[in-house]
Structures are given as structure tokens and as C-alpha cells.
Amino acid sequence: MINITNELKKAFDGDAWHGGNALQILENVNDARAFAHFIPNAHSIAEITLHLTAWTEEVSARLMSKTASEPINGDWQVPEESTEKAWAKIIFDFKIANEELIRICENFKEKDWNNLVNEEGQPILTVNFSELVNGLIQHHAYHAGQIALVSKF
């Protein structure tokens, strides 16, 4: 059986097989690039990072039995400021959200991974906690790849 917590650690801040992990990629982006819109009508790196953080927090909440919904701060947020300090805070918040999710996952017993995600008080019959976290890992890899590519512009 795959250790889902270990896979999450790799995607976030470990030795990811697909290339740089999400945190490593973000830490190599300066604030000017983070807030730039290199592609018309596309999200900036900062917006993508806020999106990643929002969904990481939502997954943590669902693992703690919260009813599934859109992230509390929305799916796609717009940064309040475009400064070096604001970019540092966005990265910090991403790091904290992932560290909290890892802490939650590390406390799960094997049987907990089969618990079902709740939607409006009812389980979604096809999504268990293992699948939920695996989906977030894929989400991290997808957006980390976008960020790595966009940061080269």
C-alpha cells in the first residue's frame, strides 16, 4: 500500500519524482514574477499559490469532518498587495497549510483513510480520505508544473 502521507510530503517539500517539489519551485520565484500576468487572461503565480493554499486548507477541514464545500476564502483569490512582503506571506501561508495537513495525516490510522468525505451531511460514496489527499497531491503537481513553466517567462 502506498503511504499517502509520504507522497504528500514529497509533493510539498520532498524528493518529488516529477521534478521540483511545490515549495522549492515557489521559493525560486521572486515577487516581481509572482504577481506578473505573463499570459493574458491566465492566473499569476501568486494567484495559483493562493488557490493551492485554499484547497490544502479545505482538504484539511474535510479530513476533520467538515462538510465538503468550496474553500472558505474562495477558489481563486486575488492578492491584496503585490509586494515582496505579500509574496513572502503567501509562501508562508502555503507552507503552514501543508504542514498542518501533513500533521493531520500523520495522526491517521490505516483504517481512517477509508472514511468517506461528507457532502451536505451525507458521505460521497466514491471519495474516501485517501482519494481526497491523493487528489490534492495531483493538484499540487499540476500547479507546480504550471508555476515552473510560467516562472521561466
Backbone as JSON, one array per atom type, in Angstrom:
{
  "sequence": "MINITNELKKAFDGDAWHGGNALQILENVNDARAFAHFIPNAHSIAEITLHLTAWTEEVSARLMSKTASEPINGDWQVPEESTEKAWAKIIFDFKIANEELIRICENFKEKDWNNLVNEEGQPILTVNFSELVNGLIQHHAYHAGQIALVSKF",
  "N": [[0.85, -1.19, 0.0], [0.5, 2.21, -0.75], [2.08, 4.85, 0.96], [0.33, 7.43, 1.76], [0.74, 9.81, 3.16], [3.5, 10.13, 3.03], [3.76, 10.5, 0.28], [2.45, 12.95, 0.01], [4.21, 14.58, 1.47], [6.43, 14.46, -0.23], [5.46, 15.72, -2.57], [4.99, 18.26, -1.58], [7.37, 19.2, -0.15], [9.54, 17.53, -0.66], [11.43, 14.88, -2.22], [10.31, 14.88, -5.06], [9.23, 12.86, -7.75], [8.59, 13.92, -10.2], [9.97, 16.23, -10.61], [10.98, 19.43, -9.36], [9.77, 20.02, -6.04], [6.67, 21.48, -4.81], [7.08, 23.6, -2.89], [9.8, 24.2, -3.22], [9.83, 25.12, -5.88], [8.22, 27.42, -5.64], [9.78, 28.97, -3.88], [11.81, 29.74, -5.51], [10.86, 31.78, -7.0], [10.67, 35.21, -7.58], [9.19, 38.22, -6.16], [8.37, 40.03, -8.18], [7.97, 38.41, -10.43], [6.07, 36.72, -9.34], [3.67, 38.15, -9.14], [3.14, 38.95, -11.69], [1.35, 38.86, -14.8], [1.93, 36.85, -17.11], [0.73, 35.54, -19.2], [-2.0, 36.42, -21.1], [-5.2, 36.72, -19.59], [-4.74, 34.62, -17.86], [-3.96, 33.11, -14.68], [-1.84, 34.61, -12.19], [1.32, 33.63, -10.7], [1.19, 34.09, -7.96], [-1.59, 34.1, -7.56], [-2.18, 31.45, -8.25], [-0.8, 30.16, -6.21], [-2.21, 31.05, -3.94], [-4.59, 29.76, -4.52], [-3.77, 27.06, -4.36], [-3.16, 26.98, -1.61], [-5.68, 27.53, -0.5], [-7.14, 25.23, -1.24], [-5.64, 23.26, 0.0], [-6.1, 23.87, 2.68], [-8.87, 23.43, 2.69], [-8.99, 20.65, 2.19], [-7.75, 19.73, 4.54], [-9.71, 20.54, 6.39], [-11.88, 18.96, 5.56], [-10.88, 16.44, 6.18], [-11.1, 16.58, 8.86], [-13.72, 16.23, 9.29], [-15.38, 18.25, 8.27], [-18.06, 19.44, 6.3], [-17.99, 19.0, 2.82], [-17.13, 21.65, 0.68], [-16.68, 24.66, -1.26], [-13.48, 26.26, -0.85], [-13.06, 28.26, 2.13], [-12.12, 30.89, 1.72], [-12.61, 31.18, -0.92], [-12.25, 29.91, -4.31], [-10.46, 30.99, -6.25], [-8.46, 33.43, -5.33], [-7.61, 36.93, -5.25], [-4.57, 38.55, -4.88], [-4.05, 40.82, -2.16], [-2.05, 42.71, -2.08], [0.87, 43.55, -4.04], [3.6, 43.03, -3.27], [6.98, 42.44, -2.06], [6.87, 41.59, 0.59], [4.21, 40.71, 0.74], [4.29, 38.54, -1.05], [6.08, 36.86, 0.32], [4.48, 36.26, 2.52], [2.38, 34.87, 1.3], [3.73, 32.56, 0.42], [4.54, 31.62, 2.95], [2.03, 31.09, 4.15], [1.14, 29.03, 2.47], [3.04, 27.1, 3.1], [2.51, 26.67, 5.87], [-0.15, 25.72, 5.73], [0.24, 23.29, 4.39], [1.97, 21.95, 6.15], [0.26, 21.65, 8.34], [-1.71, 19.97, 7.21], [-0.13, 17.7, 6.72], [0.49, 17.04, 9.37], [-2.06, 16.32, 10.32], [-2.55, 14.09, 8.67], [-0.47, 12.39, 9.46], [-1.37, 11.54, 11.9], [-3.4, 9.82, 11.33], [-4.82, 6.58, 11.41], [-4.46, 3.43, 9.72], [-7.06, 2.49, 8.99], [-8.52, 4.85, 8.99], [-8.15, 6.11, 6.56], [-10.03, 5.11, 4.88], [-12.37, 6.37, 5.5], [-15.24, 8.23, 4.52], [-15.68, 11.21, 2.59], [-17.69, 13.91, 3.62], [-20.59, 15.34, 2.24], [-22.81, 17.88, 2.44], [-23.66, 16.73, 4.82], [-23.95, 14.08, 4.11], [-22.23, 11.1, 3.15], [-20.01, 11.12, 0.34], [-20.18, 8.68, -1.85], [-18.11, 7.76, -3.43], [-15.67, 8.91, -2.78], [-13.04, 8.64, -0.68], [-10.96, 9.38, 2.21], [-8.3, 8.82, 1.55], [-8.33, 8.97, -1.27], [-9.06, 11.63, -1.51], [-6.82, 13.06, -0.44], [-4.88, 12.1, -2.18], [-5.82, 13.23, -4.53], [-5.33, 15.93, -3.95], [-2.54, 15.88, -3.9], [-2.02, 15.38, -6.6], [-3.1, 17.73, -7.6], [-1.33, 19.6, -6.49], [1.02, 18.84, -7.91], [0.25, 19.36, -10.57], [-0.23, 22.19, -10.56], [2.26, 23.07, -9.63], [3.86, 22.4, -11.77], [2.79, 24.18, -13.68], [3.53, 26.62, -12.49], [6.33, 26.38, -12.51], [6.8, 26.43, -15.26], [5.64, 28.94, -16.08], [7.21, 30.68, -14.59], [9.51, 30.86, -16.02], [9.2, 32.71, -18.01]],
  "CA": [[0.0, 0.0, 0.0], [1.24, 3.47, -0.82], [1.99, 5.71, 2.14], [-0.18, 8.68, 1.21], [1.37, 10.93, 3.86], [4.83, 10.27, 2.45], [3.59, 11.08, -1.06], [2.14, 14.36, 0.23], [5.46, 15.24, 1.86], [7.27, 14.58, -1.43], [4.89, 16.74, -3.46], [5.1, 19.57, -0.94], [8.73, 19.64, 0.21], [10.42, 16.37, -0.65], [12.07, 14.46, -3.45], [9.23, 14.53, -5.98], [9.77, 12.2, -8.94], [8.25, 14.7, -11.4], [10.81, 17.42, -10.68], [11.0, 20.18, -8.12], [8.54, 20.0, -5.25], [5.93, 22.74, -4.87], [7.71, 24.66, -2.1], [11.07, 24.54, -3.88], [9.51, 25.92, -7.06], [7.75, 28.74, -5.18], [10.87, 29.72, -3.26], [12.69, 30.23, -6.57], [10.15, 32.84, -7.72], [10.72, 36.5, -6.87], [7.88, 38.88, -6.08], [8.0, 40.63, -9.47], [7.43, 37.34, -11.26], [4.91, 36.12, -8.67], [2.45, 38.92, -9.35], [3.0, 39.27, -13.11], [0.45, 38.05, -15.63], [2.71, 36.63, -18.33], [-0.17, 35.04, -20.23], [-3.27, 37.14, -20.97], [-6.36, 36.01, -19.04], [-4.31, 33.49, -17.03], [-3.65, 33.47, -13.3], [-0.45, 34.85, -11.82], [1.87, 32.63, -9.79], [0.64, 34.37, -6.63], [-2.98, 33.63, -7.55], [-2.14, 29.98, -8.24], [-0.36, 29.75, -4.88], [-3.36, 31.25, -3.06], [-5.52, 28.68, -4.87], [-3.21, 25.85, -3.74], [-3.32, 27.1, -0.16], [-7.11, 27.41, -0.19], [-7.58, 23.84, -1.36], [-4.97, 22.49, 1.05], [-6.88, 24.13, 3.9], [-10.17, 22.76, 2.54], [-8.77, 19.22, 2.38], [-7.55, 19.54, 5.98], [-11.01, 20.68, 7.05], [-12.68, 17.77, 5.24], [-10.34, 15.32, 6.94], [-11.54, 16.78, 10.24], [-15.18, 16.01, 9.23], [-16.14, 19.38, 7.74], [-18.82, 19.16, 5.09], [-17.3, 19.45, 1.62], [-17.61, 22.87, 0.05], [-15.59, 25.45, -1.81], [-12.66, 26.82, 0.24], [-13.65, 29.36, 2.87], [-11.73, 32.17, 1.11], [-12.9, 31.11, -2.35], [-11.42, 29.05, -5.15], [-9.39, 31.8, -6.84], [-8.34, 34.73, -4.67], [-6.73, 37.94, -5.84], [-3.71, 39.09, -3.81], [-4.38, 42.17, -1.7], [-0.9, 43.57, -2.41], [1.86, 42.95, -4.94], [4.88, 43.42, -2.69], [7.85, 41.36, -1.62], [6.33, 41.11, 1.87], [2.98, 39.97, 0.45], [4.7, 37.27, -1.65], [6.64, 36.05, 1.41], [3.34, 35.78, 3.33], [1.67, 33.86, 0.51], [4.52, 31.33, 0.52], [4.45, 31.18, 4.35], [0.7, 30.51, 4.37], [1.15, 27.75, 1.76], [3.86, 26.18, 3.9], [1.77, 26.35, 7.1], [-1.31, 24.89, 5.37], [0.72, 21.94, 4.08], [2.48, 21.34, 7.38], [-0.91, 21.26, 9.12], [-2.29, 18.8, 6.56], [0.77, 16.58, 6.99], [0.3, 16.68, 10.78], [-3.33, 15.6, 10.4], [-2.36, 12.79, 8.01], [0.43, 11.55, 10.26], [-2.13, 11.01, 13.03], [-4.4, 8.87, 10.86], [-4.55, 5.15, 11.43], [-4.72, 2.85, 8.4], [-8.5, 2.42, 8.73], [-9.07, 6.2, 8.81], [-8.05, 6.51, 5.16], [-11.23, 4.64, 4.18], [-13.52, 7.21, 5.85], [-15.78, 8.94, 3.36], [-15.84, 12.66, 2.66], [-19.09, 14.31, 3.77], [-21.14, 16.46, 1.46], [-24.11, 18.24, 2.98], [-24.01, 15.77, 5.86], [-24.02, 12.71, 3.59], [-20.97, 10.7, 2.51], [-19.89, 10.96, -1.11], [-19.87, 7.26, -1.84], [-16.95, 7.39, -4.24], [-14.44, 9.61, -2.4], [-12.61, 8.46, 0.7], [-9.9, 10.31, 2.6], [-7.1, 8.51, 0.77], [-8.53, 9.53, -2.6], [-9.07, 13.09, -1.37], [-5.45, 13.55, -0.3], [-4.2, 11.79, -3.43], [-6.25, 14.27, -5.47], [-4.6, 17.16, -3.64], [-1.16, 15.67, -4.34], [-2.05, 15.6, -8.05], [-3.36, 19.16, -7.75], [-0.04, 20.26, -6.23], [1.94, 18.56, -9.01], [-0.26, 20.07, -11.74], [0.02, 23.63, -10.46], [3.7, 23.29, -9.51], [4.34, 22.39, -13.15], [2.4, 25.46, -14.28], [4.36, 27.68, -11.91], [7.69, 26.2, -13.02], [6.81, 26.88, -16.65], [5.37, 30.38, -16.15], [8.32, 31.43, -13.98], [10.61, 30.97, -17.0], [8.92, 33.81, -18.94]],
  "C": [[0.88, 1.24, 0.0], [1.02, 4.26, 0.46], [1.61, 7.1, 1.64], [0.45, 9.9, 1.87], [2.76, 11.19, 3.3], [4.76, 10.89, 1.05], [3.26, 12.57, -0.97], [3.4, 15.14, 0.58], [6.36, 15.45, 0.64], [6.76, 15.68, -2.36], [5.08, 18.14, -2.9], [6.55, 20.01, -0.78], [9.72, 18.48, 0.23], [11.03, 16.11, -2.02], [10.99, 13.95, -4.41], [9.8, 13.95, -7.27], [9.56, 13.04, -10.2], [9.11, 15.94, -11.57], [10.81, 18.12, -9.34], [9.68, 20.07, -7.37], [7.91, 21.39, -5.24], [6.63, 23.87, -4.11], [9.01, 25.13, -2.74], [10.83, 25.45, -5.09], [9.09, 27.32, -6.64], [8.88, 29.59, -4.62], [11.87, 30.24, -4.28], [12.05, 31.33, -7.41], [10.26, 34.12, -6.92], [9.36, 37.18, -6.95], [7.45, 39.49, -7.42], [7.37, 39.58, -10.38], [6.15, 36.76, -10.66], [3.61, 36.83, -9.01], [2.2, 39.28, -10.82], [2.0, 38.34, -13.79], [1.12, 37.9, -17.0], [1.85, 36.18, -19.5], [-1.5, 35.76, -20.06], [-4.4, 36.22, -20.49], [-6.0, 34.76, -18.24], [-3.97, 34.01, -15.63], [-2.15, 33.73, -13.12], [0.02, 33.71, -10.91], [1.32, 32.84, -8.38], [-0.8, 33.88, -6.52], [-3.04, 32.11, -7.5], [-1.75, 29.49, -6.84], [-1.47, 29.95, -3.85], [-4.4, 30.16, -3.27], [-5.05, 27.36, -4.24], [-3.41, 25.85, -2.23], [-4.78, 26.9, 0.23], [-7.57, 25.96, -0.23], [-6.87, 22.94, -0.36], [-5.71, 22.65, 2.36], [-8.24, 23.44, 3.85], [-10.04, 21.26, 2.74], [-8.54, 18.92, 3.87], [-8.88, 19.58, 6.72], [-11.89, 19.46, 6.79], [-12.19, 16.55, 6.0], [-10.74, 15.39, 8.41], [-13.08, 16.8, 10.3], [-16.0, 17.2, 8.79], [-16.88, 18.92, 6.48], [-18.09, 19.76, 3.89], [-17.96, 20.69, 1.04], [-16.42, 23.54, -0.64], [-14.77, 26.0, -0.64], [-13.27, 28.08, 0.84], [-13.33, 30.73, 2.27], [-11.95, 32.19, -0.4], [-11.89, 30.27, -3.1], [-10.22, 29.81, -5.71], [-9.4, 33.19, -6.19], [-7.42, 35.65, -5.46], [-5.88, 38.5, -4.7], [-4.1, 40.52, -3.45], [-3.29, 43.17, -2.07], [0.03, 42.81, -3.34], [3.26, 43.38, -4.5], [5.71, 42.2, -2.33], [7.33, 40.74, -0.32], [5.07, 40.27, 1.65], [3.3, 38.6, -0.14], [5.26, 36.34, -0.58], [5.51, 35.47, 2.27], [2.55, 34.72, 2.6], [2.41, 32.53, 0.57], [4.43, 30.76, 1.94], [3.11, 30.5, 4.61], [0.57, 29.16, 3.67], [1.9, 26.7, 2.57], [3.1, 25.74, 5.16], [0.59, 25.43, 6.8], [-0.88, 23.45, 5.09], [1.27, 21.24, 5.31], [1.34, 20.87, 8.27], [-1.57, 20.02, 8.52], [-1.43, 17.57, 6.82], [0.6, 16.11, 8.43], [-0.99, 15.88, 10.96], [-3.16, 14.19, 9.84], [-1.49, 11.85, 8.83], [-0.29, 10.93, 11.46], [-3.21, 10.02, 12.62], [-3.9, 7.44, 11.06], [-4.94, 4.6, 10.05], [-6.21, 2.85, 8.05], [-9.12, 3.79, 8.46], [-9.09, 6.62, 7.35], [-9.28, 6.09, 4.35], [-12.48, 5.44, 4.54], [-13.95, 8.01, 4.62], [-15.91, 10.43, 3.63], [-17.33, 12.96, 2.76], [-19.44, 15.45, 2.85], [-22.55, 16.68, 1.94], [-24.59, 17.18, 3.97], [-24.07, 14.33, 5.41], [-22.68, 12.34, 2.95], [-21.08, 10.71, 0.98], [-19.39, 9.53, -1.29], [-18.61, 6.89, -2.59], [-15.66, 8.05, -3.79], [-14.14, 9.36, -0.92], [-11.43, 9.39, 0.98], [-8.61, 10.08, 1.82], [-7.19, 9.12, -0.63], [-8.51, 11.06, -2.57], [-7.65, 13.64, -1.3], [-4.65, 13.25, -1.56], [-4.57, 12.82, -4.5], [-5.52, 15.58, -5.23], [-3.14, 17.05, -4.07], [-1.07, 15.91, -5.85], [-2.25, 17.07, -8.37], [-2.08, 19.96, -7.53], [0.92, 20.08, -7.4], [1.54, 19.33, -10.27], [0.11, 21.55, -11.68], [1.51, 23.95, -10.27], [4.33, 23.29, -10.9], [4.0, 23.68, -13.88], [3.32, 26.58, -13.81], [5.79, 27.58, -12.44], [7.8, 26.72, -14.45], [6.64, 28.4, -16.75], [6.53, 31.2, -15.59], [9.51, 31.58, -14.91], [10.4, 32.11, -17.99], [9.76, 35.01, -18.6]]
}
